[in-house]
C-alpha cells in the first residue's frame, strides 16, 4: 500500500512516494516542481510512477492550485485527501482560536516535529521554525499542545518590501555580518537577525511557560541559511512535512 505525500507551498510543490503509509517508510521517489509548472507533472515526473494506493497532502497555495494538482492524477484511480487542521490529530492538540484557519503546512510540520522528538527519547517542549517564502515559529509544550506561533516575512519578501518602499534601494544580496559596512550586507544581516530575534523570544517564552529548555527544530528550503545565525543549537530536519504526513496517514488508516 503505497502513499504519495504532497506539500504544496507558496512557490513550489514537493512530493514523495513511500512504500507504505507509516512512520519510517521507505521513500521510493521524490521531486520538486514550481507552481507555474504543475501542469507538467502528469506527463513528466509522475508519468513513470506506479499509481499510488493513497494520496495525502497539504496545500497553502489555494483551491485553484489544488484543483490543478488533482487534475495531474486523472490517470490514477485514487482520490487525494488534503489535511485540514482540526483540534487534535496524531497526538498534537491545536490551541489556535479558529483551528481550521491554521496553515495546513504548519500543522503537519508540528506533527512531524512532535514525533521526531518523541523518537529521540522523553517528550520536550519544541520551538519549530519553518523558513521559506514566509517564516513561521511555533511553540509546542511537553504534552504536544500547540500554544501559538509567529509569522514573519522571509528574506525575499523583506528585501522586496524595502526596495518598494525606499527610494533608490536596489542592491544584490549580501552576507550576514556582525557589523555590516555596506548596504547589501546591512539588508541581509538585518533580515536574518530579525528572524533570529523572533525565534529567540519564542524560545524564552516557551522555557518560562514550561520550565524546560525546548528542543529546537528547523525545516524549510532556506533553513540552512538561518542555522549559522541562531542563538540556540538547532537541528535541521529536511523532510519534516513528509514525516508529519506519514504519521497522519498511519493513524487515519488505523482508524478506518
C-alpha positions as CSV (number, residue, x, y, z in Angstrom):
1,X,0.0,0.0,0.0
2,X,2.0,3.0,-1.3
3,X,1.5,6.6,-0.3
4,X,2.1,9.7,-2.4
5,X,2.8,12.6,0.0
6,X,2.4,16.2,-1.4
7,X,3.4,19.5,0.1
8,X,2.1,22.5,-1.9
9,X,3.7,25.7,-0.6
10,X,3.6,29.3,-1.8
11,X,6.1,28.8,-4.6
12,X,6.8,25.1,-5.1
13,X,5.2,21.7,-4.9
14,X,7.2,18.9,-3.2
15,X,6.2,15.3,-3.5
16,X,7.5,11.9,-2.3
17,X,6.3,8.4,-3.0
18,X,6.6,6.0,0.0
19,X,6.2,2.2,0.1
20,X,3.8,2.4,3.0
21,X,1.7,4.9,4.9
22,X,3.7,4.7,8.2
23,X,6.5,6.4,10.0
24,X,9.9,5.4,8.7
25,X,8.5,4.2,5.4
26,X,11.0,3.9,2.5
27,X,11.0,6.8,0.1
28,X,10.8,5.3,-3.5
29,X,10.8,8.6,-5.5
30,X,10.6,12.3,-4.9
31,X,10.7,15.6,-6.7
32,X,10.0,19.3,-6.7
33,X,8.1,21.5,-9.2
34,X,7.5,25.2,-9.2
35,X,3.8,26.1,-9.1
36,X,3.9,27.6,-12.6
37,X,4.9,24.2,-14.0
38,X,2.5,21.9,-12.1
39,X,0.7,21.0,-15.4
40,X,3.9,19.2,-16.4
41,X,3.6,16.6,-13.6
42,X,1.3,14.1,-15.4
43,X,3.4,13.9,-18.5
44,X,6.7,14.4,-16.7
45,X,7.8,13.2,-13.2
46,X,4.5,11.4,-12.4
47,X,4.2,9.6,-15.7
48,X,6.8,7.0,-14.7
49,X,5.3,6.4,-11.2
50,X,3.2,3.3,-10.4
51,X,-0.2,4.5,-9.3
52,X,-0.1,5.2,-5.5
53,X,-2.7,3.4,-3.3
54,X,-3.3,6.6,-1.4
55,X,-2.5,10.3,-1.7
56,X,-2.3,12.7,1.2
57,X,-1.2,16.3,1.1
58,X,-1.3,19.8,2.5
59,X,-1.9,22.9,0.5
60,X,-1.4,26.6,1.3
61,X,-1.5,27.9,-2.3
62,X,-5.3,28.0,-2.7
63,X,-8.1,26.0,-4.2
64,X,-7.2,26.7,-7.8
65,X,-3.7,25.2,-7.4
66,X,-5.2,22.3,-5.5
67,X,-7.6,21.5,-8.4
68,X,-4.7,21.7,-10.9
69,X,-2.7,19.2,-8.8
70,X,-5.7,16.9,-8.7
71,X,-6.0,17.0,-12.5
72,X,-2.5,15.7,-12.7
73,X,-3.8,12.5,-11.0
74,X,-6.5,11.7,-13.5
75,X,-4.7,8.7,-14.8
76,X,-4.7,7.1,-11.4
77,X,-7.7,5.5,-9.7
78,X,-7.2,7.4,-6.4
79,X,-8.9,10.3,-4.6
80,X,-6.4,12.6,-2.8
81,X,-7.0,13.6,0.8
82,X,-6.0,17.0,1.9
83,X,-5.1,17.8,5.5
84,X,-7.4,20.4,7.2
85,X,-6.2,21.4,10.7
86,X,-8.6,20.4,13.5
87,X,-8.5,20.5,17.3
88,X,-6.3,17.4,17.5
89,X,-4.5,14.9,15.3
90,X,-1.7,12.3,15.7
91,X,-1.1,13.3,19.3
92,X,-0.9,17.1,18.8
93,X,-3.6,19.5,20.1
94,X,-4.4,22.8,18.4
95,X,-4.9,25.9,20.5
96,X,-5.5,28.2,17.5
97,X,-8.6,30.4,18.1
98,X,-10.0,29.0,14.8
99,X,-8.2,25.7,14.3
100,X,-9.2,25.3,10.6
101,X,-7.6,28.7,9.8
102,X,-4.1,27.4,10.8
103,X,-1.9,26.8,7.8
104,X,-2.0,23.1,6.9
105,X,1.8,23.1,6.3
106,X,2.3,24.5,9.8
107,X,0.0,21.9,11.4
108,X,1.6,18.9,9.5
109,X,5.1,20.1,10.3
110,X,4.2,20.3,14.0
111,X,3.0,16.8,14.0
112,X,6.2,15.7,12.3
113,X,8.3,17.6,14.8
114,X,6.5,16.2,17.8
115,X,7.0,12.6,16.7
116,X,10.6,13.3,15.7
117,X,11.4,14.5,19.3
118,X,9.5,11.6,20.9
119,X,11.5,9.2,18.8
120,X,14.7,10.6,20.4
121,X,13.5,9.9,23.9
122,X,11.5,11.8,26.5
123,X,8.9,14.4,25.5
124,X,10.2,18.0,25.5
125,X,8.7,21.4,24.6
126,X,9.6,22.3,21.0
127,X,10.4,25.5,19.1
128,X,9.7,24.7,15.4
129,X,10.9,27.1,12.7
130,X,10.0,26.8,9.1
131,X,12.0,29.0,6.7
132,X,10.5,29.5,3.3
133,X,8.7,32.3,1.4
134,X,7.4,33.2,4.9
135,X,8.9,32.2,8.2
136,X,6.8,30.6,11.0
137,X,7.9,30.0,14.6
138,X,5.8,27.5,16.6
139,X,5.7,26.7,20.3
140,X,4.6,23.2,21.4
141,X,4.6,22.2,25.0
142,X,5.7,18.9,26.6
143,X,2.2,17.4,26.2
144,X,2.1,18.1,22.5
145,X,-0.2,21.2,22.7
146,X,0.5,23.8,20.1
147,X,0.4,27.0,22.2
148,X,0.7,29.5,19.3
149,X,3.2,30.8,16.8
150,X,4.6,33.7,14.9
151,X,4.5,34.5,11.1
152,X,7.2,36.7,9.6
153,X,8.2,37.6,6.1
154,X,11.0,35.6,4.6
155,X,14.2,37.1,3.4
156,X,12.9,37.7,-0.2
157,X,9.7,39.4,1.0
158,X,11.7,41.7,3.4
159,X,14.1,42.8,0.6
160,X,11.3,43.4,-1.9
161,X,9.4,45.5,0.7
162,X,12.4,47.6,1.3
163,X,13.1,48.1,-2.4
164,X,9.5,49.1,-3.0
165,X,9.3,51.5,-0.1
166,X,12.8,53.1,-0.1
167,X,13.9,55.4,-2.9
168,X,17.0,54.1,-4.8
169,X,17.4,50.9,-2.7
170,X,18.1,48.1,-5.1
171,X,21.2,46.1,-4.3
172,X,22.4,42.5,-4.6
173,X,22.1,40.1,-1.7
174,X,25.0,40.4,0.8
175,X,26.5,38.5,3.6
176,X,25.4,38.1,7.3
177,X,28.0,40.0,9.4
178,X,28.1,41.3,13.0
179,X,28.7,44.8,11.9
180,X,27.7,45.4,8.2
181,X,29.6,48.2,6.4
182,X,27.7,48.2,3.1
183,X,24.1,48.2,2.1
184,X,23.9,44.7,0.7
185,X,25.3,43.2,4.0
186,X,23.1,45.5,6.1
187,X,20.0,44.3,4.3
188,X,20.9,40.6,4.5
189,X,22.1,40.8,8.1
190,X,19.0,42.8,9.2
191,X,16.6,40.3,7.8
192,X,18.5,37.4,9.2
193,X,18.8,38.9,12.7
194,X,15.1,39.9,12.7
195,X,14.1,36.3,12.2
196,X,16.7,35.0,14.7
197,X,15.5,37.5,17.3
198,X,11.8,36.4,16.9
199,X,12.9,32.8,17.3
200,X,14.9,33.6,20.4
201,X,12.0,35.4,22.0
202,X,9.7,32.4,21.4
203,X,12.3,30.1,22.9
204,X,12.5,32.2,26.1
205,X,8.7,32.4,26.3
206,X,8.3,28.6,26.0
207,X,11.1,28.0,28.5
208,X,9.3,30.3,31.0
209,X,5.9,28.6,30.3
210,X,7.1,25.0,30.7
211,X,10.1,25.3,33.0
212,X,12.2,23.3,30.5
213,X,14.7,24.1,27.8
214,X,12.9,23.5,24.5
215,X,14.2,21.3,21.7
216,X,14.9,23.4,18.6
217,X,14.0,22.2,15.2
218,X,14.3,23.9,11.8
219,X,12.9,23.0,8.4
220,X,12.2,24.6,5.1
221,X,14.1,25.2,1.9
222,X,16.1,28.2,3.3
223,X,16.7,26.7,6.8
224,X,20.4,26.1,6.1
225,X,20.9,29.9,5.6
226,X,19.5,30.6,9.0
227,X,21.3,27.9,11.0
228,X,24.6,29.7,11.5
229,X,22.9,32.8,12.9
230,X,20.7,31.2,15.5
231,X,21.3,31.8,19.2
232,X,20.4,28.2,20.2
233,X,21.6,25.0,18.6
234,X,19.0,23.9,16.1
235,X,18.5,20.5,14.4
236,X,17.8,20.9,10.7
237,X,15.2,18.3,9.6
238,X,14.7,18.3,5.8
239,X,11.5,16.4,5.2
240,X,9.5,17.3,8.3
241,X,6.2,17.8,6.4
242,X,6.6,14.4,4.8
243,X,7.2,12.9,8.2
244,X,4.1,14.6,9.5
245,X,2.0,13.3,6.6
246,X,3.2,9.7,7.2
247,X,2.2,10.0,10.9
248,X,-1.2,11.3,9.9
249,X,-1.7,8.6,7.2
250,X,-0.8,5.8,9.6
251,X,-3.3,6.9,12.2
252,X,-6.1,7.6,9.8
253,X,-5.7,4.1,8.2
254,X,-5.6,2.6,11.6
255,X,-8.9,4.2,12.5
256,X,-10.5,3.1,9.2
